[in-house]
């Protein structure tokens, strides 16, 4: 049986265009998550709306990966810019993901207020050799990154780098600036690191692709524009074809 490409999108605006493009569509249910199996320009693909957030992304990825044994996983959708040179419509290829939602806050006495800049990021537990280790950064598959870098994108600039990921929506520019300067994040979203965790555990290559939907750096771009999600889906449609040409029906190792 041909191994499909699994493509995830959190919101309807981030997955429906790909699902609508499938031929021979077959609805699938993965726990509480809806998906569709079919052919995307002749390439076997499963699309899943994973919903927003790290738990949803991890659960949907695990359920779909175990059931369909995909050759690779693509998590894609919108993001908020951290790098002030990025604007709405620009595309980010995530060579790695950092976890931004788990932190250690040092003790402060009652009435002393809060100081986010004193927080540290110890990373999260991931399985390792029957036990566990802590990781703050997980990579995308380098071969998939290289394929994505080679594809054209017409709606803005295309950058490769680190994507911040966590159950947070940062709108404070000082916080955004710290994450960008100290940790190298180009943008942020709420699913990618969780997908990377699950794919690491299951031995499935993955890639995170995001289109900038808003930037707090610019007053006219600070609200999320969901409509740009279709541009990311268009890019991932071409990416699926490129993966199929490059790796055929084999599961990418």
C-alpha positions in Angstrom: 0.0 0.0 0.0 1.3 3.5 -0.9 2.3 5.5 2.2 0.4 8.8 2.3 1.6 12.2 3.3 -0.1 13.5 6.4 -0.9 17.2 6.4 -2.3 18.9 9.5 -3.9 22.3 9.8 -5.4 23.7 13.1 -8.2 25.9 11.7 -10.6 25.4 8.9 -9.0 28.3 7.1 -5.7 26.4 7.3 -6.8 23.0 5.9 -10.0 23.3 4.0 -8.4 24.3 0.7 -6.2 21.3 0.7 -9.1 19.0 1.6 -11.2 20.5 -1.2 -8.5 19.7 -3.7 -8.4 16.0 -2.9 -9.8 13.6 -5.5 -11.4 10.3 -4.4 -12.0 11.8 -0.9 -12.8 9.5 1.9 -13.8 11.0 5.3 -12.0 9.6 8.3 -12.5 10.0 12.0 -9.6 10.1 14.4 -11.0 10.2 17.9 -12.7 13.6 17.9 -10.7 14.9 14.9 -12.0 15.0 11.3 -9.8 14.1 8.4 -10.0 13.1 4.7 -8.0 10.6 2.8 -7.6 11.1 -1.0 -5.3 12.0 -3.8 -3.7 15.4 -4.1 -2.7 15.8 -7.7 -2.3 12.0 -7.8 -0.3 11.9 -4.5 -1.8 9.9 -1.6 -2.5 12.4 1.2 -4.5 12.5 4.5 -5.6 16.0 5.6 -6.6 16.5 9.3 -8.0 19.5 11.1 -6.1 19.1 14.3 -7.6 22.1 16.1 -5.5 24.8 17.9 -3.1 24.0 20.7 -0.3 21.6 21.7 -2.5 18.8 23.1 -4.8 18.7 20.1 -1.8 18.7 17.7 -0.1 15.9 19.5 -3.2 13.8 19.8 -4.3 14.2 16.2 -0.7 13.5 14.9 -0.4 10.3 17.0 -3.8 9.0 16.0 -3.3 9.7 12.3 0.3 8.5 12.2 -0.5 5.2 13.9 -3.4 4.6 11.6 -2.0 5.7 8.3 1.8 5.1 8.7 2.6 8.2 6.7 5.8 8.7 4.8 6.1 12.2 6.5 4.0 14.7 8.3 3.5 18.4 7.4 2.1 20.8 10.0 1.2 24.0 8.4 -0.9 27.1 8.9 -0.7 30.7 10.0 1.7 32.3 12.5 2.6 35.6 14.2 5.8 37.3 13.3 8.7 37.6 15.8 11.2 38.9 13.4 10.3 42.6 12.6 11.5 42.1 9.0 8.7 39.6 8.4 5.3 40.8 7.2 1.8 39.4 6.6 2.0 36.9 3.8 5.6 36.0 4.2 6.4 32.2 4.5 8.6 30.5 7.1 10.1 27.1 6.7 10.7 25.8 10.2 14.2 24.1 10.3 13.6 23.7 14.0 11.0 24.4 16.7 11.5 25.8 20.2 9.0 25.3 23.0 7.8 28.7 24.3 5.0 27.7 26.7 7.0 25.9 29.4 9.0 28.0 31.8 10.5 28.3 35.3 9.5 31.4 37.3 11.8 32.1 40.2 10.4 32.9 43.6 9.1 36.4 44.3 7.5 37.6 47.5 3.8 38.5 47.7 3.3 42.0 46.3 6.5 42.0 44.3 4.7 41.6 41.0 5.8 39.5 38.1 9.0 39.6 36.0 8.7 37.6 32.8 12.3 38.5 31.9 13.5 36.5 34.9 11.8 33.3 33.6 14.0 30.5 32.2 13.0 27.8 29.7 14.2 24.4 30.9 12.5 22.5 28.0 10.0 19.6 28.2 10.4 15.9 28.8 10.8 13.7 25.7 11.3 9.9 25.7 15.0 8.8 25.5 16.4 5.3 25.8 13.5 4.0 28.0 13.7 7.1 30.2 13.4 10.8 29.4 15.5 13.9 28.7 14.7 17.5 28.4 14.6 19.3 25.1 13.8 22.9 24.2 14.5 22.6 20.5 13.5 19.9 18.0 14.4 19.8 14.3 12.4 19.4 11.2 13.7 16.7 8.7 16.6 18.3 6.8 15.7 16.7 3.5 12.1 18.1 3.7 13.5 21.5 4.6 15.7 21.4 1.6 12.8 20.5 -0.7 10.7 23.3 0.7 13.5 25.8 0.3 13.8 24.9 -3.4 10.1 25.6 -4.2 8.8 29.0 -5.4 6.6 31.2 -3.3 4.8 34.2 -4.9 3.1 36.0 -2.0 6.0 37.3 -0.1 9.5 36.5 1.1 10.4 33.0 2.1 12.7 32.4 5.2 14.1 29.3 6.9 14.7 29.2 10.6 13.4 28.6 14.1 9.6 28.7 14.9 8.4 29.3 18.4 5.7 27.0 19.5 3.5 26.9 22.7 0.0 27.4 24.2 0.6 31.1 24.3 -0.3 34.1 22.1 2.3 36.8 22.7 1.3 40.4 21.9 3.8 42.1 24.1 6.6 43.4 21.9 9.3 43.2 24.6 8.5 39.5 25.0 8.4 38.9 21.3 11.7 40.7 21.0 13.4 38.6 23.7 12.2 35.4 22.0 13.6 36.6 18.7 16.9 37.9 19.9 17.8 35.3 22.6 16.2 32.2 21.0 16.2 33.0 17.3 12.5 32.6 16.7 11.2 34.0 13.4 7.6 33.6 14.4 5.2 31.7 16.8 2.4 29.3 16.6 0.7 26.7 18.9 1.3 23.3 17.4 4.6 22.6 15.8 6.7 21.5 18.7 4.1 19.0 19.8 3.9 17.5 16.3 7.7 17.3 16.3 7.6 15.5 19.7 5.2 12.8 18.4 7.0 12.4 15.1 10.3 11.9 17.0 8.8 9.2 19.1 7.3 7.4 16.1 10.2 7.9 13.8 8.3 9.8 11.2 10.0 12.8 9.4 8.1 16.1 9.8 8.2 19.6 8.6 6.6 22.8 9.9 5.5 25.4 7.3 3.9 28.7 8.3 2.6 31.8 6.6 2.7 35.1 8.6 -0.9 36.1 9.5 -0.1 39.0 11.7 2.8 41.1 13.2 2.6 43.0 16.4 5.4 45.2 15.1 3.1 47.0 12.7 -0.3 48.6 13.7 -1.9 47.7 10.3 -0.8 44.1 10.6 -1.4 43.3 14.3 -4.7 41.4 13.8 -4.7 37.9 12.4 -5.7 37.6 8.8 -6.9 34.0 8.3 -7.3 34.4 4.6 -3.5 34.1 4.0 -3.8 30.5 5.2 -4.7 29.4 1.7 -1.3 30.6 0.4 0.4 28.2 2.8 -1.8 25.4 1.6 -1.0 26.2 -2.0 2.7 26.0 -1.2 2.2 22.7 0.7 0.3 21.3 -2.3 3.4 21.9 -4.4 5.5 20.5 -1.6 3.5 17.2 -1.5 4.2 16.8 -5.3 7.9 17.5 -4.7 8.1 14.9 -1.9 6.4 12.3 -4.1 8.9 13.0 -6.9 11.9 12.8 -4.6 11.0 9.9 -2.3 8.3 8.0 -4.3 6.2 5.7 -2.2 8.8 4.9 0.4 8.5 6.3 3.9 11.2 9.1 4.2 13.9 8.1 6.6 
